[in-house]
Amino acid sequence: MGLLDIFKSKDERTERSREKNISRALNKHAQSPDRLRALEILLQDGSEEALFGMMRRFGFQYDKSIEDEFEKEWVCDGLVSKGAKALPAVRRYLKSANSVSWPLRVLDKIAASKDEELEVLQEVLARHEPGYERDPTKKIQVLTHLGHLDNAGISALVAPYLQDMDEGVRFTAAETLLKHKDQSASAAALLAQFVADTEESLRLRLRIADGFVECKWPVGELREAVEKKLPDAYKLDKAGLFQKK
């Protein structure tokens, strides 16, 4: 056996061992200590494939809620301990998973800067543009996360989701825009959705109205259209500002 064959054999054994531990970590019928041992080995491995395999533990719920939460917290903390080394696996998982609340926590702690974090989230949203999706959970989670970031480009990124097919996505987009209070980037888009004949959500109109009260943004030339859609609890004053009755 030559030297290359020895290295190849070692790599193959490492890969087989990694795959076995990933399988053990993802066995929802196994005991929690057995999964945790497999997760520890994957963390020690530290390769992108091992860390990505760890992240897949976020994708199912163990029937014992306390153990389930503990395991996910453990995985989260372990990935954070790897710092920037975990970022490639986090990027992959964010793009492929249906639910991303846990990896978003990891990303928030390991990204080198808020700009880098936003860049990753832009990549995710590029795969989930405004429109119909059978399960909008991922969009809602990412939009919610963007509400907690401080970056000048966020409102422009979020505004198109006011026209999503799903009411929950539209509502979350409005929440995020109103948290950032970027009038130039979001006021016109919020008012356009408020007056749209296709918008059937009273909850969304109430949230936009509340936001315009809080932000003290005028409705400008859309006064007549806004008044036609005003919920009963609101009015416009002479300056075109939303007021609660």
N, C-alpha and C positions, 0 to 999 in steps of 0.2 A: 504494500500500500504506500503510495507516494504522499508527500507532504500536503499537496492540494486535496487529496482524498481524505486525509485526516481532518483538515479544516472543514471540508464539506460535510463529513460525517458529524462533526461537532455541531455545526450550524443546523443540520437536520434534527439532531437530538434536542437542541435548544428550542427550535420551532415547534416540535411535537410536544415538548413539555409546556411551552407557552399556550398552545392550543388546548391542552388538557386543563390547565388552570383557568383559562377563560371559560371553558365549558363548565367547570365546577363553580366558578363565581356566578354564572348565570343560571344555575340550577335552582329554580324557585322551590323545588321540593326537598332540597337538602337542608341540613341543619345550619343555623346561622354561623356557628364557629367554623364549620367546614368551608363555607363561602368566604369568611373573613381570612382564613389561612391562605386560600387561593388568591385573594385580593392582595394580601401582604407580599406574596411571591411575585405577583405581577408588578407591584410598586417597586420592589427591589430590582426587577428586570429593567424597568425604566425606558424600554424602547417605545417607539411610537405605537407599534402594534399592541404592546402590553398595556399601555396607558389608554389607548382607544378601547381595548377590551374591558378595562376597569370601568370606563365611562358607560358602557352598555348596561352596567348594573343599575343606572338611573332609569332604565327603560321598562322595568317591571316592578310590581308592588308585592312584597311578601305578605302573607296573610296575618302575620303577627306585626302589628303596626309599630310597636316600640323597637323591635329588632330591625324592621325595615328602615325606619328613620335613622337609627344608629349606623347601619351599614352605609347609607347614602351620605351621611355626615362624614363618616370615616373616609369614604372615597373622595369626597369633596376636599377634605383637609389634606389627604395624601397627594392629590393632584396639585393643590396649591403649593405644597412643600417642594414640588419639582420646579416651580417657577416657570420661566420662559421655555424650558424643555418640554412642558406639557402643551404648549400652544398649538403645535401642529395637530395633535390628537383632538384638542378642543375644537379647532376649526373644522375638522372632519366630522366630528359628532354633531356640531351645531347645524351643519348642512344636511346631515342624513336623518337625524332623529325627528320624531313627531312632536315631542314635548321637550322643552329645553330650559326649564326654570333652574335646574341644578347646574348644568354647564354654564349658564349665564353668571351664576355666582362665582364659579371658578374663573371665568374670563375676566370678570371685574377685578379680581385680585391678582391675576398674573400678567395682564396686559401692561406693556412698558409705559403706556400713556393713554389718556382718554382718546387721543386721535387714533391710536392703534386699535383700541376697543371699538371705536366707531367704524373703522375700516372693516373689521371682522363682521360687524352687524350689517353693514352695507352689503357684504358678500352674501349673507344669509337672506336678506330681504330681496336681493336680486333674483333669488330662486322662488320667491313668493310675492309676486307683484300683485297690486290691487286687482281683484276679480274673484271668481268663484273658486273655492277649495272645499272639498268634502269636510275636512277638519281644519278649522281656522285657529286652533289652539296655539300653534307655533307663532303665527303672526301676532296674536294678542300678547303672548309672553314677551316677544322681542319689542313690540311697541311700548308695552308697560315698562320694560327695562330702560328704553330710551328716555322715558320720562324722568329717570333719576340721574341721567348724565348731563354734564354741562359742556355743550359744544355748539358753536354758532351754526353748524350745518344741519342740526337735527330737525328743526321745524320744516325745512324744505324737503327733507327725506320723508317725513311722516305725513305731510299734507295730502299727498295723493291717496292715502288710505281712507280718507273721508268718503271716498266714492267706492269703497269695497262693497261686495255683494252681501257680506255678513254684517248685521247690525252691531254685534259685539266688537268687531274690528273697527267699525266706524266710530263707535262710542269711545273705544280705547285711544284711537287716533286723536279725537277731540280732547280727551283728558290730557294726553301728552302735550299737545299744542298749547293748551291753556296753562299747563304747568310752566312751560318755557316762556310764556308771555312775550313772544316775538311778534309784535303787531305787523311789521312789514312782511313777514313770511307766512303768517297764518290767518290774520283777521279776514281777508277777502275770501279765502278758501272756506273758512268756518261759516261766513255769512252766505256764501253760495250754496252750501249744503243746507243751511237753515231754511232758505227760501225755496229749495228745489221741490217741485211737485212730486218727484219720485221718492222723496224722503217721508217715510211713514212712521218713524220712531219719535214718539212724544218725549221719551226719555232723553234722546239725543238733543232735541230742541231745547228742553229744559236745561241740560248741561251747558249748552252753548250760551243760552240766555244768562245763566248764573255766571259763566265765565266772563261775559261782556260786562256784567255788573261789577265783578271783582276787578277787572282790568281797566274799566272806564274807557272802553273803546267805542267810538261813534259808528253808526251804521252808514253814514254818508249818503250817497245817492240811492241806496237800496231801501230807504225809509218806507216807501209805499209797499214794496214787496215784503219787507219784514213785518209790517203791521198786519198784513193778511195772514201771517203764520204765527203771530204772537200767542203763546199760551195765556190762559185767562189770568194768571197771577202776575203778568208783566205788562208794562206799557213803555212807550218811548217819551222822553221829555223833549223840550223844545230844541235842545242841542243834539238830538238824535242818539241819546244814551239810553240803554236799557235801565229800567227802574222796576223794582218790585212794588206792587200796589199795597 
